[in-house]
Amino acid sequence: MTVRLAVTGAGGRMGKMLIEAIAAAPGVELTAAIERAGSSLIGADAGELAGIGKNGVAVVSDLHEVVEDFDVLIDFTVPAATVENARICADAHKKIVIGTTGFNEDQKAYLLEAKDATAMCMSANYSSGVNLCFKLLESAAKILGDDYDVEVYEAHHRHKIDAPSGTALRMGEVLACALGRDLGKVAVYGREGQTGARERDTIGFATVRGGDVVGDHTVMFMADGERVEISHKASSRMSFARGAVRAAAWIKSKEVGLFDMQDVLSLR
């Protein structure tokens, strides 16, 4: 049975990529597209926006208007909009795939509550390759242990509004859990001046912004005499879009609960 999908932020870079990915994927169909109120794109054909030709789906400004037209909403927008969209989906018992990052604590708390009303997939990164890296990082941290210093490097395009990236933070969480540390206590976000010698338990984050970098992430395990690096470099957002569409097709069969891409890929 075909899974009906909606995309919010349809006129953005990721929205267009999602529409293209849906058109290329079997078993799914785009049946709704949403943009912010006041956008000049309201009423436009979503397929034409994505450069794949007309698909007969007109862009609307209100999710309520099309809430009965889809099974799963894919949302890669901004935290405030995503939380409101999650509320609408929960009330209507519609499933939602969330690719937005940068939530504050109150927003995270609401999303954790919403999982009791509908099924949600929320992942810092929907690339299959990145999620494989999460699994590799867990194994590496457990094997190498406290004998290695751990640092996380990430680079993204100049337009990214949150730092470190959600993917980098998730990598830090995976590392901290595997090493038995509290990330909130050991994370260091950038260094400047006379910082003193590095403390053994530290997990450092370095952030770079510029150009059109889609997403580079590297975790370094460093000891005297050797260094182990686990890296992922994205050259196109299509890898994220394909993963999100895969997650949307997967979550259609779930009733309630909070899932992530590790669940989708059976990596747990």
Secondary structure, DSSP 8 states (H G I E B T S, - for coil): --EEEEEESTTSHHHHHHHHHHHHSTTEEEEEEE--TT-TTTTSBHHHHTTS---S-BEES-HHHHTTS-SEEEE-S-HHHHHHHHHHHHHHT-EEEE------HHHHHHHHHHTTTSEEEE-S---HHHHHHHHHHHHHHHHHGGGSEEEEEEEE-TT--SSS-HHHHHHHHHHHHHHT--HHHHEEE---S---S--TT-EEEEEEE-TT--EEEEEEEEETTEEEEEEEEES-THHHHHHHHHHHHHHTT--SEEE-HHHHTT--
